[in-house]
Amino acid sequence: MEGRLASAVVAVVCIFWTVGAAGQESAPMGLVDDWSTKHIIFTNGGSPEAEARAQRDPRHLQHWLRRSAYLFRGIPARERGESEHDWFGQEFRRPRPDRLKTDWAMSLGGTGGMPIGESPAKFTFNATGVLTFPASCTNDFAVYVINANAAAGTQANIVAFNNLYTGTTSSSCPNGPQSPVTTNRTTPTFMWSYAVGSGPVVLSPVLSLDGKKVAFVEAAPAGGASFHVLTWVAGQGTNATTGAVAPGAGGSSVTSLAYTNTTVAGCAASSSANNDSSPYVDYANDVAYVGAGNGRLYRIKGVFQSAPVLDYCVTTVAGRALTSPVYDPVSGKVFVSDGQVVYAYTPGATSFTAAGSITVAGTAGSIILSPIVDSTNGFVYVFSSHNAGNTNSIVSQMPASLASKVDAAIGPITTGFILDGAFDNKYFANGPAAGSLYACGTQAGAATKPSLYTLTFAATKIMNITPAMSDNRNITTVANPASTCSPLLEYFDGTNDRLFVGVGTSGATTGANLVTAWNINTRITLTTATPTSTAINQFGGTSGFSIDNNSTAFQAASIYLGTLASSATASCGPNLFCAVKLTQSGLQ
């Protein structure tokens, strides 16, 4: 079995290092992790037809690389008490006891940071991680947006860090010349810091597959939401405030499209803002799908390969803000919600065609984040603060046809946010019937307080309406705080499957401002179950997460997030919002 596995991995590695016409090796394939990574998923066990359609989408290969990253670390030797080596003879660091800790925190300024529910974007230069071990300090980077009005020399609204793999106790990144290495860093470097336009950026960024461009939305400049594509240059800008610059010099540039204020097929110009819908990029066709506060779904072409141009749009319900959309390569549909109803549209040459809709919630604005689409099995999931009868917070599962739905209650209705859950590795490896879905709902009798739920599936792949675990309150370390969960994150490192949950409150109850890590190798069913480790002082709670390498190099297996509130004792400085990196699993 191990021989077949190693042969398969070698074959995959060969795909990424190909010989061009001039006999030169091409660059390795990069790996992108952003908000959309968690919203279009692929599992084992798909039909040949579904697999063939999915494989036309670069996201399918990116998904496989992310889920299979542990294969590239070689055959584990830790069980034999030996040191591990990769196929190039380089020794791995041995894992230390499991713990979740803050490696660094960098200031995003005192006005705003990463918004709630949104995620940084992480670019890894080499997707396999074996040919440039350890991960690249220079070429790997994380992008954060900032919810603050932008002005060069005063405040950035989008920044990036490299030299990521650093920490207070160990580091893989040098503080001096690359050769010889003199001292190790304890903090990353601002790779660039830009003030793009003048407004805040409150939605998640999306990277091109080569990492050279970033697409994002400026929420509400004069004249309506603006879709930006930034071509960055390393070294421009030195911090998030006084060192921010405007792009346009030294090779950097930005192309902008006031997409809501453009007349196009299906829609007249509108000055609508967009505070709710991050762009989703269909890499195979170089188009983006994005919503706005006017209830319209837009298709933008020429995103990364030329210049963005508005193609066409469609109105769902006028005046209802749309969530982020998701394009499914298997069904060929775009799924989006207006906060109450889930819609499907089929994009054509010149317009969208309606492909179904279903009402999930009895109250508008109940669904905050994008649908999660299981492309392989043909299901759509949404997380909602209200069901159709306004009695419970729910997870709702529906087929891609949107012809029906199944709801599982995850506590009473709430005026707060119910954000995304996460599937375990068994769901990805063996399909829904074998897997679990974890969600952060509300506590029985306390609708403003969060708790953890475990959902399961029948042999038919249909979600069971009764959770396997209800109301586990151990996601915080203080008794019953009123707080909000981040979107959940799951990651399988080849040995352990882990779930990460951020919880926070705007008040001074510091015990609620933390991230908890849970081992989910075995499905959690007990309400008394506890996390394996915590990272404290994430003030206000956390944004969504992005994750990077499956690596045993010092500090090279990490989680990236932003804090939602400033504090006099914030880890990045007094009264500042922070960009934070946490150790994934105790690897130093």
Phi and psi in degrees as a GROMACS rama.xvg file:
@    title "Ramachandran Plot"
@    xaxis  label "Phi"
@    yaxis  label "Psi"
@TYPE xy
-64.0512  -37.1945  GLU-2
-64.1822  -42.4401  GLY-3
-65.1616  -39.157  ARG-4
-63.5271  -46.7762  LEU-5
-63.2254  -39.2009  ALA-6
-63.6124  -39.7678  SER-7
-64.5339  -40.6441  ALA-8
-66.3953  -42.5826  VAL-9
-59.1376  -39.9577  VAL-10
-63.2312  -40.1908  ALA-11
-66.8609  -42.8723  VAL-12
-56.4073  -38.7933  VAL-13
-63.2159  -27.135  CYS-14
-62.5207  -36.9661  ILE-15
-82.8741  -21.6196  PHE-16
-114.761  88.0875  TRP-17
-104.693  160.524  THR-18
-100.009  125.577  VAL-19
-80.9471  -178.515  GLY-20
-60.7787  -31.5437  ALA-21
-89.729  7.30523  ALA-22
80.7565  13.7302  GLY-23
-96.424  141.508  GLN-24
-71.3382  138.834  GLU-25
-80.8677  166.804  SER-26
-70.4184  154.154  ALA-27
-66.2239  160.479  PRO-28
-76.9355  131.791  MET-29
-80.7779  165.56  GLY-30
-127.357  126.798  LEU-31
-107.912  133.861  VAL-32
-128.095  118.723  ASP-33
-146.803  -167.776  ASP-34
-57.8179  -36.9394  TRP-35
-74.1312  -19.6227  SER-36
-54.7369  -37.4083  THR-37
-87.8732  -5.22162  LYS-38
-106.587  -10.2523  HIS-39
-126.885  113.565  ILE-40
-123.352  156.712  ILE-41
-133.44  139.599  PHE-42
-121.992  169.546  THR-43
-71.37  160.7  ASN-44
90.026  13.7279  GLY-45
-76.0164  159.691  GLY-46
-68.6684  155.973  SER-47
-56.565  -36.474  PRO-48
-66.9221  -44.5224  GLU-49
-64.7725  -41.1756  ALA-50
-62.6004  -41.6043  GLU-51
-62.6651  -41.2297  ALA-52
-69.8656  -40.7145  ARG-53
-64.9522  -36.0088  ALA-54
-71.9715  -10.0647  GLN-55
-76.4676  -13.7147  ARG-56
-97.1637  123.88  ASP-57
-55.8811  -24.2081  PRO-58
-64.0428  -27.4064  ARG-59
-64.6523  -46.1834  HIS-60
-66.6852  -41.1068  LEU-61
-59.3552  -41.4551  GLN-62
-62.368  -45.2854  HIS-63
-62.0041  -43.2201  TRP-64
-61.7156  -40.8883  LEU-65
-67.9197  -43.5814  ARG-66
-73.5332  -22.5942  ARG-67
-110.348  13.6812  SER-68
-57.5914  -31.6088  ALA-69
-63.7418  -21.9123  TYR-70
-64.4514  -25.2856  LEU-71
-85.864  4.43348  PHE-72
-92.7731  4.52477  ARG-73
85.0671  -176.818  GLY-74
-83.399  122.531  ILE-75
-57.5127  139.588  PRO-76
-121.181  -2.15941  ALA-77
-62.8887  -26.2936  ARG-78
-65.3874  -26.3689  GLU-79
-92.3421  2.38041  ARG-80
74.1231  18.4524  GLY-81
-103.417  161.508  GLU-82
-73.8416  152.196  SER-83
-98.9722  146.829  GLU-84
-133.539  147.118  HIS-85
-82.207  -177.084  ASP-86
-69.9913  -8.56789  TRP-87
-102.937  8.89374  PHE-88
84.2433  6.71082  GLY-89
-88.1184  136.047  GLN-90
-79.347  135.877  GLU-91
-81.9933  151.849  PHE-92
-74.002  144.24  ARG-93
-80.24  137.769  ARG-94
-62.4007  141.759  PRO-95
-98.7206  173.679  ARG-96
-53.9318  146.469  PRO-97
-64.1362  123.926  ASP-98
-159.609  148.031  ARG-99
-105.389  121.275  LEU-100
-142.052  155.812  LYS-101
-81.5619  121.033  THR-102
-86.786  -44.3079  ASP-103
-155.067  161.815  TRP-104
-143.141  128.24  ALA-105
-119.345  143.387  MET-106
-72.7107  133.265  SER-107
-104.582  4.4107  LEU-108
107.128  173.501  GLY-109
-97.6548  0.290108  GLY-110
-94.4533  -39.8352  THR-111
-169.638  163.361  GLY-112
-135.305  -151.143  GLY-113
-62.7527  131.566  MET-114
-74.5152  161.611  PRO-115
-61.5319  136.711  ILE-116
81.3864  -12.6031  GLY-117
-94.9861  160.575  GLU-118
-126.378  144.308  SER-119
-64.4549  167.587  PRO-120
-114.276  135.208  ALA-121
-118.198  130.507  LYS-122
-113.68  126.216  PHE-123
-110.968  120.291  THR-124
-61.5211  -39.4917  PHE-125
-119.442  111.341  ASN-126
-65.527  -30.7775  ALA-127
-80.2847  -30.7448  THR-128
74.9271  0.277446  GLY-129
-99.429  -20.6218  VAL-130
-93.7705  -13.5791  LEU-131
-133.729  60.3176  THR-132
-83.7575  131.889  PHE-133
-76.4717  -177.968  PRO-134
-54.8818  155.202  ALA-135
-76.2943  121.944  SER-136
-71.593  -32.1464  CYS-137
-82.7764  -43.3598  THR-138
-96.68  -18.7135  ASN-139
-84.806  138.258  ASP-140
-152.794  162.486  PHE-141
-124.724  136.537  ALA-142
-108.719  129.2  VAL-143
-119.385  138.545  TYR-144
-97.9387  161.073  VAL-145
-132.052  128.472  ILE-146
-83.5083  70.2566  ASN-147
-152.291  144.227  ALA-148
-59.4529  136.541  ASN-149
-99.9238  144.158  ALA-150
-160.377  129.876  ALA-151
-56.6797  133.346  ALA-152
82.9977  -6.14991  GLY-153
-124.499  -49.9522  THR-154
-157.462  127.819  GLN-155
-83.2873  156.727  ALA-156
-118.094  0.64333  ASN-157
-155.771  131.529  ILE-158
-139.077  162.968  VAL-159
-138.467  147.536  ALA-160
-119.016  140.242  PHE-161
-121.854  -166.306  ASN-162
49.342  48.0013  ASN-163
-72.2459  -29.9233  LEU-164
-87.9186  64.2941  TYR-165
-129.616  160.228  THR-166
-165.811  172.399  GLY-167
-74.3765  -21.2415  THR-168
-111.1  -16.0591  THR-169
-161.842  163.187  SER-170
-160.933  147.086  SER-171
-103.786  -3.93418  SER-172
-112.501  132.781  CYS-173
-78.4037  153.775  PRO-174
-96.6436  -9.49607  ASN-175
-122.417  -152.844  GLY-176
-58.0307  150.635  PRO-177
-62.3484  -32.6412  GLN-178
-143.379  121.153  SER-179
-79.7876  157.048  PRO-180
-73.007  127.092  VAL-181
-98.1579  -67.8037  THR-182
-127.321  163.181  THR-183
-98.8708  145.741  ASN-184
-72.3538  154.567  ARG-185
-114.057  -11.2211  THR-186
-137.384  158.373  THR-187
-77.6551  -177.023  PRO-188
-114.855  141.255  THR-189
-67.433  108.875  PHE-190
-71.5599  -40.1312  MET-191
-161.234  159.772  TRP-192
-148.674  114.531  SER-193
-122.166  145.707  TYR-194
-105.131  105.497  ALA-195
-105.541  120.254  VAL-196
67.0239  -148.695  GLY-197
-131.778  -10.4532  SER-198
-96.2823  175.405  GLY-199
-76.4266  159.941  PRO-200
-112.922  112.92  VAL-201
-113.394  9.69658  VAL-202
-127.293  162.764  LEU-203
-72.8159  144.853  SER-204
-83.9951  159.212  PRO-205
-130.616  131.65  VAL-206
-96.3986  149.171  LEU-207
-68.398  161.232  SER-208
-66.0486  -25.743  LEU-209
-91.7408  -0.709432  ASP-210
77.8434  0.105916  GLY-211
-83.6947  -14.5756  LYS-212
-133.117  154.927  LYS-213
-130.824  129.016  VAL-214
-104.443  137.156  ALA-215
-162.083  169.077  PHE-216
-115.191  128.704  VAL-217
-85.4964  121.791  GLU-218
-62.1026  -50.8903  ALA-219
-150.114  56.61  ALA-220
-70.8765  169.231  PRO-221
-58.9968  130.343  ALA-222
94.9768  0.95128  GLY-223
111.58  169.866  GLY-224
-58.628  144.794  ALA-225
-121.097  128.928  SER-226
-93.6989  118.875  PHE-227
-111.392  143.448  HIS-228
-122.348  113.099  VAL-229
-98.9029  127.087  LEU-230
-100.862  111.753  THR-231
-95.0483  161.572  TRP-232
-131.73  126.907  VAL-233
-61.095  141.036  ALA-234
94.8417  -4.07028  GLY-235
-92.7348  111.422  GLN-236
96.1886  138.025  GLY-237
-118.166  -15.0119  THR-238
-160.781  -178.464  ASN-239
-84.3588  -8.97134  ALA-240
-122.152  -89.0178  THR-241
-68.8081  -15.4465  THR-242
-103.289  11.8954  GLY-243
-76.4166  144.158  ALA-244
-127.377  163.54  VAL-245
-91.4345  136.556  ALA-246
-68.2311  155.323  PRO-247
136.725  -5.05295  GLY-248
-122.142  153.655  ALA-249
64.6534  22.7857  GLY-250
101.936  -14.2517  GLY-251
-78.3572  155.259  SER-252
-161.238  165.356  SER-253
-141.787  131.5  VAL-254
-107.309  134.382  THR-255
-127.639  145.599  SER-256
-135.483  115.212  LEU-257
-78.814  75.3739  ALA-258
-68.1914  -31.3867  TYR-259
-76.8598  -18.7727  THR-260
-104.976  29.7573  ASN-261
-121.059  131.656  THR-262
-79.6121  129.984  THR-263
-152.755  167.859  VAL-264
-51.4852  124.312  ALA-265
93.4545  -15.3369  GLY-266
-149.805  139.4  CYS-267
-86.1866  165.19  ALA-268
-61.9888  145.614  ALA-269
-144.934  147.098  SER-270
-93.7021  24.7299  SER-271
-64.36  144.308  SER-272
-86.3905  173.527  ALA-273
-140.299  104.772  ASN-274
-110.593  5.47746  ASN-275
-132.623  -14.6766  ASP-276
-122.359  101.786  SER-277
-72.3394  148.297  SER-278
-71.9916  142.421  PRO-279
-112.024  123.622  TYR-280
-101.126  123.601  VAL-281
-87.4562  97.0813  ASP-282
-61.9868  -36.3471  TYR-283
-62.1039  -32.4684  ALA-284
-111.244  2.28899  ASN-285
52.3457  46.0834  ASP-286
-126.317  155.066  VAL-287
-120.882  145.046  ALA-288
-114.03  133.702  TYR-289
-153.628  146.408  VAL-290
-101.707  -167.565  GLY-291
-160.456  175.138  ALA-292
-73.4859  -6.89116  GLY-293
-91.1944  5.15087  ASN-294
83.4816  12.8493  GLY-295
-104.98  143.36  ARG-296
-104.341  126.311  LEU-297
-113.064  148.013  TYR-298
-118.415  122.384  ARG-299
-114.827  128.599  ILE-300
-106.686  164.963  LYS-301
68.3282  40.8261  GLY-302
-69.1093  -60.8938  VAL-303
-106.288  -23.8555  PHE-304
-92.6811  -14.921  GLN-305
-141.326  -108.657  SER-306
-141.87  139.381  ALA-307
-65.5463  132.618  PRO-308
-134.283  134.479  VAL-309
-69.9866  125.553  LEU-310
-91.7818  -60.4204  ASP-311
-166.371  172.947  TYR-312
-151.65  171.254  CYS-313
-143.844  148.018  VAL-314
-98.3541  128.054  THR-315
-82.3365  -82.2432  THR-316
-126.835  121.428  VAL-317
-56.6829  131.312  ALA-318
88.3126  -1.90425  GLY-319
-99.5182  124.588  ARG-320
-66.3882  135.378  ALA-321
-95.3132  149.51  LEU-322
-74.3808  177.704  THR-323
-64.5922  141.046  SER-324
-89.8656  166.004  PRO-325
-137.031  131.547  VAL-326
-98.1328  128.535  TYR-327
-104.166  115.254  ASP-328
-70.4859  -19.3976  PRO-329
-80.7902  -51.6122  VAL-330
-81.095  -18.7594  SER-331
73.4342  22.2479  GLY-332
-113.887  153.936  LYS-333
-103.467  127.441  VAL-334
-108.906  136.782  PHE-335
-154.189  159.501  VAL-336
-129.675  151.292  SER-337
-98.6945  16.9042  ASP-338
94.5462  -9.17213  GLY-339
-138.79  -38.4136  GLN-340
-116.797  143.652  VAL-341
-101.605  132.522  VAL-342
-118.78  152.428  TYR-343
-126.619  136.965  ALA-344
-133.901  141.799  TYR-345
-99.8987  117.544  THR-346
-76.1422  133.53  PRO-347
-116.351  -164.759  GLY-348
-67.0592  -34.4293  ALA-349
-131.837  -4.05802  THR-350
-165.915  166.645  SER-351
-85.0764  146.953  PHE-352
-115.381  127.15  THR-353
-60.6579  133.19  ALA-354
-129.621  24.3288  ALA-355
125.196  158.11  GLY-356
-158.107  156.82  SER-357
-152.222  136.265  ILE-358
-83.1925  126.014  THR-359
-104.378  -42.5868  VAL-360
-116.306  149.747  ALA-361
-87.1661  -5.03349  GLY-362
-129.623  134.216  THR-363
-64.1475  148.398  ALA-364
77.7378  14.948  GLY-365
-79.8215  -30.8723  SER-366
-97.7393  118.162  ILE-367
-96.3632  -47.786  ILE-368
-103.33  169.354  LEU-369
-58.8654  152.457  SER-370
-58.189  149.091  PRO-371
-99.6946  125.176  ILE-372
-108.929  118.549  VAL-373
-87.1411  94.9383  ASP-374
-65.7506  -36.6592  SER-375
-66.4239  -46.7568  THR-376
-97.1176  -3.7124  ASN-377
73.9715  39.0833  GLY-378
-121.973  153.362  PHE-379
-123.756  134.979  VAL-380
-122.221  140.007  TYR-381
-134.755  155.054  VAL-382
-117.321  126.569  PHE-383
-137.333  142.853  SER-384
-76.1064  -12.0271  SER-385
-140.562  143.509  HIS-386
-91.2648  -176.236  ASN-387
-63.5706  -29.8321  ALA-388
-93.1156  3.60112  GLY-389
56.1604  43.7149  ASN-390
-116.086  -25.1604  THR-391
-144.09  153.415  ASN-392
-75.5795  147.067  SER-393
-143.711  159.394  ILE-394
-105.989  131.096  VAL-395
-117.826  128.339  SER-396
-111.119  133.529  GLN-397
-141.555  151.365  MET-398
-70.2721  162.928  PRO-399
-61.8334  -20.1892  ALA-400
-73.441  -16.4678  SER-401
58.1112  30.129  LEU-402
-84.4802  -15.8971  ALA-403
-158.757  176.467  SER-404
-156.408  158.435  LYS-405
-128.115  130.13  VAL-406
-111.996  136.953  ASP-407
-115.493  126.284  ALA-408
-74.8408  134.176  ALA-409
-127.26  48.4261  ILE-410
107.603  176.693  GLY-411
-70.3758  163.027  PRO-412
-59.8038  156.974  ILE-413
-144.194  152.313  THR-414
-84.9401  -6.11533  THR-415
-87.6253  -167.646  GLY-416
-94.9342  139.221  PHE-417
-111.7  111.779  ILE-418
-105.957  -173.948  LEU-419
-65.4852  145.751  ASP-420
-94.1637  -167.686  GLY-421
-148.348  143.629  ALA-422
-87.2016  152.502  PHE-423
-87.1405  172.88  ASP-424
-64.4614  -30.8982  ASN-425
-64.3166  -32.6468  LYS-426
-62.5493  -44.7323  TYR-427
-71.0106  -39.0903  PHE-428
-78.4707  -34.5637  ALA-429
-128.338  3.43307  ASN-430
93.1083  169.742  GLY-431
-56.3173  -40.0563  PRO-432
-60.0009  -27.614  ALA-433
-94.4413  -11.5403  ALA-434
-103.923  -176.984  GLY-435
-133.98  156.338  SER-436
-125.28  123.366  LEU-437
-100.736  138.103  TYR-438
-140.149  148.706  ALA-439
-100.363  110.922  CYS-440
-109.955  -146.6  GLY-441
-119.372  159.614  THR-442
-82.061  143.288  GLN-443
-59.0883  123.018  ALA-444
79.9403  5.43564  GLY-445
-151.091  81.4748  ALA-446
-70.7364  -12.9068  ALA-447
-95.5993  3.44645  THR-448
-117.119  134.889  LYS-449
-89.3559  156.867  PRO-450
-153.985  165.224  SER-451
-100.978  139.758  LEU-452
-127.462  149.219  TYR-453
-118.007  124.707  THR-454
-112.52  146.659  LEU-455
-128.62  178.127  THR-456
-134.571  146.361  PHE-457
-76.4638  171.748  ALA-458
-60.0774  -23.8958  ALA-459
-79.0103  -1.06603  THR-460
78.2657  1.9109  LYS-461
-81.3144  136.649  ILE-462
-66.5963  135.138  MET-463
-73.725  138.686  ASN-464
-77.759  -18.5159  ILE-465
-102.42  120.725  THR-466
-61.3034  148.263  PRO-467
-76.1188  -23.589  ALA-468
-140.782  132.325  MET-469
-123.758  137.759  SER-470
63.7483  46.7824  ASP-471
-82.4462  114.869  ASN-472
-96.6509  9.78524  ARG-473
-85.8151  17.8766  ASN-474
-79.9327  -5.27587  ILE-475
-127.903  164.317  THR-476
-108.198  7.33961  THR-477
-122.292  159.135  VAL-478
-74.0196  114.743  ALA-479
51.785  55.7024  ASN-480
-77.57  147.538  PRO-481
-78.6134  113.051  ALA-482
-157.334  177.219  SER-483
-127.01  138.35  THR-484
-84.1974  146.104  CYS-485
-72.2412  169.109  SER-486
-57.85  142.023  PRO-487
-82.6062  156.926  LEU-488
-132.004  134.328  LEU-489
-116.504  144.144  GLU-490
-149.617  131.568  TYR-491
-108.699  123.105  PHE-492
-100.084  10.9128  ASP-493
100.002  -22.9859  GLY-494
-120.61  -50.1728  THR-495
-118.754  139.878  ASN-496
-101.791  124.93  ASP-497
-124.718  148.408  ARG-498
-117.504  133.141  LEU-499
-116.781  133.034  PHE-500
-131.338  123.074  VAL-501
-99.9638  134.772  GLY-502
-134.923  138.458  VAL-503
-157.832  165.121  GLY-504
-139.501  151.375  THR-505
-77.3833  -8.91568  SER-506
-81.3268  -167.369  GLY-507
-93.9605  7.51093  ALA-508
-76.7455  89.1402  THR-509
-65.7541  -25.2834  THR-510
-64.3786  -16.3308  GLY-511
-91.2226  -11.3946  ALA-512
-96.4086  81.0922  ASN-513
-154.414  169.191  LEU-514
-117.187  131.099  VAL-515
-110.173  144.796  THR-516
-115.291  134.188  ALA-517
-123.416  137.835  TRP-518
-84.9657  120.148  ASN-519
-119.232  30.117  ILE-520
-55.1911  -40.0271  ASN-521
-110.27  134.837  THR-522
-51.7389  133.288  ARG-523
-81.9857  122.094  ILE-524
-125.036  -12.8239  THR-525
-96.6275  132.974  LEU-526
-70.4726  -12.7021  THR-527
-91.7966  -2.51012  THR-528
-60.692  148.389  ALA-529
-126.504  157.588  THR-530
-70.7148  160.655  PRO-531
-82.2506  -26.134  THR-532
-163.384  165.8  SER-533
-139.566  155.583  THR-534
-123.324  121.15  ALA-535
-95.4773  174.939  ILE-536
63.2524  37.0378  ASN-537
-93.3488  83.3483  GLN-538
-65.9704  133.578  PHE-539
79.8879  -2.94356  GLY-540
91.7061  -168.203  GLY-541
-124.703  155.268  THR-542
-68.1841  -172.387  SER-543
-66.3857  164.539  GLY-544
-103.916  152.142  PHE-545
-124.175  155.198  SER-546
-132.849  155.172  ILE-547
-121.201  -121.32  ASP-548
-75.0626  153.722  ASN-549
-97.2824  86.2711  ASN-550
-139.477  149.634  SER-551
-105.399  9.78212  THR-552
-69.4178  152.206  ALA-553
-54.0953  123.551  PHE-554
64.9439  10.6907  GLN-555
-97.2315  13.0787  ALA-556
-127.3  100.927  ALA-557
-141.17  166.705  SER-558
-122.417  139.536  ILE-559
-117.47  136.316  TYR-560
-156.151  170.409  LEU-561
-123.705  149.299  GLY-562
-83.5938  150.87  THR-563
-97.2082  -5.26947  LEU-564
-144.318  154.285  ALA-565
-90.6161  163.266  SER-566
-156.325  152.135  SER-567
-63.889  -21.1072  ALA-568
-116.56  25.5912  THR-569
-59.1752  145.349  ALA-570
-68.2679  -17.911  SER-571
-99.2652  0.192634  CYS-572
135.85  156.674  GLY-573
-60.4954  130.642  PRO-574
60.0596  38.989  ASN-575
-123.21  152.804  LEU-576
-87.3559  142.496  PHE-577
-117.803  143.437  CYS-578
-94.4008  128.894  ALA-579
-127.144  142.669  VAL-580
-118.289  130.084  LYS-581
-113.129  146.606  LEU-582
-64.7596  135.462  THR-583
-65.3812  -52.0919  GLN-584
-151.577  31.4898  SER-585
86.3838  4.04575  GLY-586
-76.8536  129.476  LEU-587
